[in-house]
Amino acid sequence: MKKHISYSELKTWAECPYKRKLMYEDRVKEFVGNAFTAFGRALHFLCENLVYDKVEDTEDFFNLSFEKELEEAGVEEDKLVSDMRDQAQLIAPQILPELTKIFGEYEVFSVEEQLYEDIPDSETDYNFKGFIDLVIKTNDGKFHIIDWKTCSWGWDMEKRTDKYVTYQLTLYKKFFCQKHKVDPKMVETHFALLKRTAKKDNVEIFRVTSGPRKVDNATKVLTNALIHISKENHVKDRRACKSCEFYKTKHCK
């Protein structure tokens, strides 16, 4: 089986090549999840089923998924968890109306679509692996790649324009077009923010541009990472230490 790299792995490499080695080669895992990751996963699962009209009761559906995720993460019920249950019920009724408001009439092309594509620009033997949360097709023939992101109140401009955030969609677009032989001009990319603590507009969908230059830049980051990974250049980036789960552990002193 060919080696592969996901966007999460690429982003980790950009933070610290040694952290990527610990997580993806040595399979060291310190972080097992918390209430926030459990909330995000449960809400993603709700979105997947809402777009296919498979949810009769959003509260019951979310809570069953949320409880499963909490149990797996070892998180007990507390005020934060209780608040999250209420917050999910503010978000859920706004998801489908926001899709309609932004895109008008659309059809669901795919949900959780897997990408496992050759990287033709790379000299290494890797595939790009990813899962696209949602792809819809509008009446003008365009495809829209959408990635759900849970957050508190929203994203500031710095986060919205961070290349290591937006390159996720850029690479998804590149390899979606490669997989389906679609003209990139017919594909647009969007983040859909699911906001827990916002006073209003708990769902916000905004477009992220992914033109040819940006695709080229994202591809260069990807191929550069693969060159270093293949050469086993696992340099520690000390600038990332304080926010790293391995900081001052036996794995990275």
N, C-alpha and C positions, 0 to 999 in steps of 0.2 A: 504494500500500500504506500502511496506517495506521502511524503511529509506535507503538512499543511500549516497555515498560519491564519488566525482569526484577527479581526480588528482589535479585539480586546487584548490579544497578545502583542500586537503591534504597538498599541498605546502604552502597554506596560513596558515594552522595550524602550519607547521614547522617554519614559519616566526614568528608567534605570535598567540597563541591560542585565545587570546581575540579578535584579528582582525577577526579571523574565525567566532567567535560568532557573532560579529557585522554584518558581511557580509551574513552569511548563516543561522543564526537563527533569528536575529533581522531584517534582510533584509534592513539594512542601506546601502545606496549607495551614495557616494560622487562623485565618478569618473564616468562620462557619456561617455567618449571616447574623442579622439583627432584625428589629422590628421594621426598619426602613426597607431592607431588601425583601422581607416577607411581604410587605405592603405592595412594593413594586411588582413582584412576581404575580401576586394574586390579581392585581389590577390589570396587568398585561393579559392574563388568562381571561379575565372578564371581557376585555376589548376584543380579543380573538373571537369570542363566541357571540358578542353583541353584533358584530358586522355581518354575521351569518344568521342573525335572528334566532339564536338558539337559547336565549335567556328569557325565562318567564318571570322570575323574581330576582332583580339585581342584588337585593340585600342578602337573600339566602345564598345565591351563587357566589357572591364575593366572600361572605363569611366562611363558607365551607372551604374555599381555596385558601383563604387567609389563615384559618386554623391549622390547615395542613402545613403551610409554610412556616408558621410560628413553631409548630411542634418539631419540624425538622431542624430549625435553627436553635431550638432550646430556649425559646423566649416565652416567658410567663405573662399572663394577663396583668396589665397595669393601666394607669390613666392614659399613657401614650397610645397603647393598643386600642383602648376604648375610643379615644378621640379619632383614631385612624378609621375605625368602623364607620363613624359618623361622616368623616371626610369623604370616604368612598361613595357614600350615598348622595353627597353633593355633586361629585364628579360624574357618576354613572349616567344620570339623565341628560347630561350635556354632550356626551360623546358623539352620538349619531347626528344630533342637530348641528353640531360644529362641522362635521364632515359635509353635510348638505349645504351649510352656509358657505363654506370655502369652495367646494367643488361642484355644486349643483347636482345634476343627475350623474350617477356613476355606477359602475358594476365592480364587484370584488373580483380581482384577477387572482390573487393568492394571499394566503395568510401563513406566516411563519415559513416563507419560502426558503429552502436551503440553497445556498450557493456553494459549489465545490468546483472551482474553475482553475484551469491552468493560468499561470502568470507568464504570458509570452515575453514580457519586457525583462524578465529575470534570467540570470545565468544559472540559477540554482533550481533544483528539482522540487519545487513547492507548488501546492495549490492554495488558492485563497478560499477560506471556509467562512461562511456566515449565514445568518438567518435574518431575512427581512420581515419585520413585524407585519406590514400590510402593503400590498400593491393594489391600487385601484386604477380603473380605466375610465376616462371621461368621454363625453360625446364628441369631442374634437379629435379623438384617437390617441390622446396622450396618456402615458402611464405616469402614475404618481407613487413614488416610493415614500412610505411614511414610517417613522420610527417613534414609538411611544416612549416618553421620558417622564417619570414621576419626579416631582420636586416639591419644595415647600411653597413659596410665594411666586416663583417664576425664575427666569434667567435674566441677568443684566446683559448689557451689550458686549462686555468682554467675553462672557460665556458663549453668547450667540455667535460670535465671530472667531472663537478660538479654533485654530486650524486642526488641532488634535481632537476636537469635538466634531467639527463639520466634516473632516476627512472620512469619518465613518460612512456618511451618506454618499460622499463622492466615490468611494471605492465600491459601495453597494451598487451605485449606478453603473460604474464601469463594468463590473462583472455580471450584472443583470443584463446589460446590453449584449455582452459577449455570449451569455448563455442562450438568450432568446433571439439573437441576431436582430436587435432593434436599433434603429437610428437614435443616437444619444440626444438629438434635437427633440425627440418625441418622449423624453423622460425628464420629469422634474422631481426634486427631492424636498422633503419636508420633515420637520420635527413636530410632534404633537405633545405639548406639555400638559401633564395631568397634575394640577396644583392642589396640594393638600390644604394650605392655609390662606389661599387667596380669598379676598372678600367677595369677589365676583369673577366671572369668566374663568371658572376653574379648569376649563379646557381651552387651550390656545394652539392653533396650528399655524405655523409660519414656514415660508419657503426658504430654502438654503440654495444659493446658486452653486452649480457644479458644472461650469463651462470647461472647454478643452484645456485651458491653462491650468485650472485648478486640478483637473484630472491628472494632467502631466505631473504637477507638483506632488500630489498625493501618491502617485505611482513611484516617483523617485524616492520618497520616504520609505515606501514599502520595499523596493528593490535594494535600497541601501541597507535597511535593517536585515534583509535576508543574506546579504553578503557578509555582514558582521556575524550573524548567527551561524552561518555555515563555516566561518573561520574560527568559531568559538571565542570571539572577542566579547567577554562578559565583564565589561568594565563597571565598577561601582560608581554611580553618580551620587556623590555625597549631598548634593543639593536636594535630593528627594528623600533623605533619610527620615526626617522628623515626621513625615506623614505616612511612612511605610510600616506595614504590619510586622515586618521582620527586624525593625530597628531595635538594637540592643538585645536581640535574642541570640540563641546559640548558632543560628544560621547566618547571622551577619552582625559582627561586633565592630 
